[in-house]
């Protein structure tokens, strides 16, 4: 609503920021325990990759449905419901003892994860349009900060808490945070961007071929960059342990370095976008990420690999937020759902692809695919420069 009071918009921004942070915290808490759960299930790299496919399958199927639910019920209630489901399902993986059972419970976890990402990104796109400032990176900075805290905490408790107790703790934290932030979110009236009417929310306009194509292109940028996030989240720690002989705690630090770099990059993302514009931000980010990931994957020492992870995190930081925001501005919740489906599809399909490539070649060689797709994102950014700067 154009006449929203500044205080209401501030409360809404804070509540959404908390949900972004919670999402990153819960997801990172799960991924740092993957090595332990891999050992528990006795799965090979390819079997683990197939099990992880359950997350992507659940997320991708749910995302397009969530776009419709957001139009019908509103993105705020859908965010709260998905927050509850995400918190509950993260406790399930440690209860499994086979790759098949792990894949089944990850299907549920992925559905909740995909749903909440479409819901709160849709709400954030509307808030960005009302405020008329490129603040989307700040929400994703909260996701990265939550991921950094979640992975750091996971590294600290890896030697003292079993995966079962650790992830059950995440469930408790998630439910409490959802109850507090969800109450605020449900009380906030969703803002309506000036260029969109309530009638359009209930009966969205049909998109022409050009608009659909542009939304898909922005989704491809999201896919290329989110692929790197998924690869480092699920395979980064294993690479440091297996190929560089790092301890479990040191390996968990790898994702923390990546998440910290992304957080810092996204905290400065609004300023960067205001100064450089979207095209230069995308091109520079993709190029930086490609260079950093080559170092992270092929470096012979732990410290060099950690540096590479950090550089890759800085490069990837603002690409996904730009892509989702542009898609949402073009097509509303449907655009967010389409771009998120492609983007998080890349994030969640990447790990199983890395698993197969690791079996065929080696894990370091498989991780270089992250650098290749980051470079592709930069090229797409150049090709869409007229729209990206709009």
N, C-alpha and C positions, 0 to 999 in steps of 0.2 A: 504494500500500500504506500503510495507516494508520500502520504502525510504522516508516516510513522515518526514517533518521537525519537530523538537521538538516543535517549536512555534505553528505549525498547530495542533499538538496533544494536546498541552496545551489549545488552544482555543476550540478544540472539547470537551475536558474534562470539561471545565468551562461551555460551553453551555449545555451539557448533565446534569451537576450538577444542573443547574438552572431549567431545566425541571423536574427533580426528585423532587426538592424542591417545585415547583409550584404544582405538583400533590398532594403532601402531604398537602400543604396549602389549596388547594381547597377542598380536601376530608375531612379534619378535620373541615373546616368551615361549611360543610354540617352536619357532624355527631353531632357537639355540639348543633345544633338547632333541633335535632330529638325530644327531649321532647316537645318543643313548637309546632312542626308540628304534633306530636301525639295528643296533646290537640286540635289543630286546626281541625284535621280531625275526632276527637272523636273515634279513633280506639282503640280496645283492644290490649293486648300484642300479641296475636296470629294474629290478623288482621294486625298489624304493621309488624310483622314478615313476613307475606305473601307479603306485599307491598315492604319490603326490598328485597324480593326475586327477584324483578324486576331488581335490580342492578346486582345481580349475574347472572341472565339469560342473560341480555344484554352483560355482560362482557364475560361470557363463550362462547357464540355464536360468539362474535367478535374476540376473541383471536386467534383461529385457522385460521380464515380468514386473520387476520393481519399478521400472519407469512408468508402467501403466498404473501400478498401485499408488505411486506418488501423485499422479494426475487425479486419481479418484478420491484418495483419502488424505492427501497432503504429504509432503516430504517429512514433516516433523514427527507425526505419529509413526510413520514407517521407520524412521531412524531409531526411535526408542524401542520398538518391537525387535528390530534386528540387533540392537545392542544387547538386549536380554538373551537372544538366541546365540549370539557370538560368545557371550560370557559362559553360557551353559555348555556349549559344544567343545570349547577348548580343553575341557577336562577329560574328554573321551579318548584321545590317542594313546595315553599311557596304559589304558585298560586292555589294549589289543596285544595279541601274541603271534600274529601272522600278517604278511603284507596284504592279504585279501581283506582281513578285518580292518586293518589300518585304513585302506582305501575307502571302505564303506563309511567309517565314521568321519573321514576327511571330506566326504561328499556333503555331509550335514554341516560341517564347519565351513566349507567353501560356500555353501548356500547362504549362510548367515553373513559371511565376510563380503560376498558379492552384493548382497542386499543393502547392507549398511553403507557401502561405498557409493552406490548410486544415490541412495537417499540423502546422505549428508552433502554430497557434491552438488546435487540438484538444489538443495537449500542454500548452499554457499554461492552458486551461480546467481541466484535471484538476489542475494544480498550484495554481491559485487555490482550487479547492474543498478541497484538502488543507490549505492554509495558512490558509483561512478569513479571508482579507484581500483587499480589492478592488485587487490589484496588476496587473490586466490593463493599465491605462494605461502602466505602466512598460515593458512589452514593446513596446507601440506607440510609446513615446518613443524606444526604440532604433531602431525603423524610421525614425522621423522624423529622428533624429540621423544615421543612415546616409544618408538622403536629403539632408540639409543638407551633409554632407561630400562626398557624391558630386556634388551640383550645384555646390558651391563649387570643387571640384577641376576639374570640367568647365569652369567659367568661366575658370579659370586657364590651362588647357591648350588652350582653344578656338583661340587664335591660333597656337599652336606645334605642336600635334599634329593629325594628320588623324583623322577619326572612326575609321578602321580601326585605327590604332595605339592610340588611346585605349581603344576597347572591347575590343581584344585584351588590353590591360593589365588591364582589369576581369576578364577570364576568368582570367588568372593569379592575381590576388588572390583571386577567388572560390574557385578550386580549392584554394588553400593554406588559406584560412580554413575551408572545408568539411572538409578533411582533419583539421585540428586540433580544431575544435569538434565535428565529427561523431564523432571517436573518444571524446570525453567523453560525448556524448549517447547513443551506443550502449552505453556501459558503465553508464549510469544506468537502473535498473529503473523503468518507468513507475509513478507513484503511482496508487493506486486510491482515489478519493474514498470517504469512509465510507458515503455513502448509495447507492453503486453497487457491485455485486459483479462478480467475474470472469465469472460466468455471463452477466450482463447485457452485458458487453463482447463476448462471443462470440455471444450471441443477444439482441440488443437488444429491449426491449419495444416492442410496437406503440403508436404514439402515438394518442391520441384526437383528435377533431376540434378541440377547444378548444386543445390543446397545439400542434397543427400550425398553427392560426391564429395563436397567439401568436408562434411561431417566425417565421412569415411576416411578422408586423407588425414584429418586431425587425429582420428582414431589410430591410424597407422603410426603417426609420430608417437602417440602414447604407447602403442604396442612395442615399438623399437626401444624406447627408453625404459618402460616398465619391465621388459625382459631382463634387463640388467639388475633391477632391484630384486626380482624373484631369484635369479641365479645366485647372487651374492647372499641373499637371505638363506637359501636352502643348501648351497654348496660351498659358500665361502669358508665356513668353519671347518668343513671336512677337508677342503684343499689345504688349509694351513696345518691341520693335524696330520693328514696322510702324506702330503708331498713335502712339507717343510719341517716335519717333526715337532710341531708346536704342542704345548700342553692343552688340555681341554679349556682351561681358563684363558690362556693366551689366544686360542682359536676363537673364543667367543668375543674377544676384544676386536677381532677383525671386522665383524659386522657393526660393532659399536663405533669404530672409526668411520666406517662408511655412513652410518646413520648420523653421526655428529657432523660430518662434512655436509651432508644433505640438509641438515637442520640449519647450519650456518648459511648455506647457499640460499635456502628458502626464506630465512629471516631477512636477508637483504634483497630478496627477489622483487618486492614492490619497487624499491628504489632503482634496481637494475632495469626493470621493465619501463619505468618512467623515463630513464635516461637513454637506454639503448633501443627500446622498442622490441616487439616480439620476435621479429626475424633475426636480428643480431643476437638476441639472447638464445634462441634455438640453435643457430649455427655455431656460435662460440661454445655453447654447452655440449652439443653433440661431439664436436671436435676434441674438446678437453676430456670428455668421458672416454672416448676411443683411446686416446693416448694413455690415460690413467689405467684403463683396464688391461691394456697390453702389458704394462708394468706389473700390475697386480697378479696377472695370470702366469707370467713367464719369469718373474724375478726369482733368483736363486736363494734369497734370504728372507726371513720373516719380516724384518723391518722395511725392506724395500717393497714387499707385497702389501704391507699395511699402508705405506705411502701411496701406492697405486690405488688401493681401495678408496682412500680419502680423496684423491684427485678425481676418480671416477664419480664419487658421490657429489662433489662440487659441480661437475659437469652435468650430471643428470638432474640436479636439484629442481630446476624450474621448467623443464620440458613438459612433464606430465601435467602440472597445473595449467600451463598455457594451453595445451591441447584440449583439455576437458572444458576449460572456461570458454574457449572459442566455439567449441561444438555446442555447448549449452546456450551461448548467446545466439547462435544460429537457429537452433531447433528446440530449445527448452528441455524438459526432462527426457524427451526422446533422444535428443542429441547427446545429453549426458550419458544416457544408458548405452547408446551405440558406441561412443568413444570409450566409455568405461569397459564395455564388453571386450572391445579390441585391446584396450590398454591392459586391463587386469588379466585378459586372456593371455597376453604376452608375458605378464608377470608370473602367471601360474602355469602356463604351458611350457615356459622356459625351463624350469627345473627338470621335468621328465626328459625334455630334449637333451639337456646337459647330461643326464644320467646315461642315456643311450650313447651319446658321443664319447663319454668317459669310458664306457666299456669298449667301444670300437677303437678309440685312439688313446687318449689319456685325459685326466681331469683338467690339467693346465691348458691343453689344446682345446678342450671343449669350452673353457671359459673365454677364450679369445673371440668366440662368436658374439659375446657382449659388445666387444669393441667394434665389430663389423656392423651390428645393428645400430649402435650409437652414431656411427658415421653415416649410415643410411638416413637416420632421423635428421641429421644436419643437411643432407642433400634435399630431403623433402621440404625442410624449412626454407631453403632458397627457392624451391619451385613454387611455394605457396606464399611468397613474400608479400604480394599485394593484399591478400586477404588477412595474413597474420598481423600486418601492421595496422589493420582497420579497427 
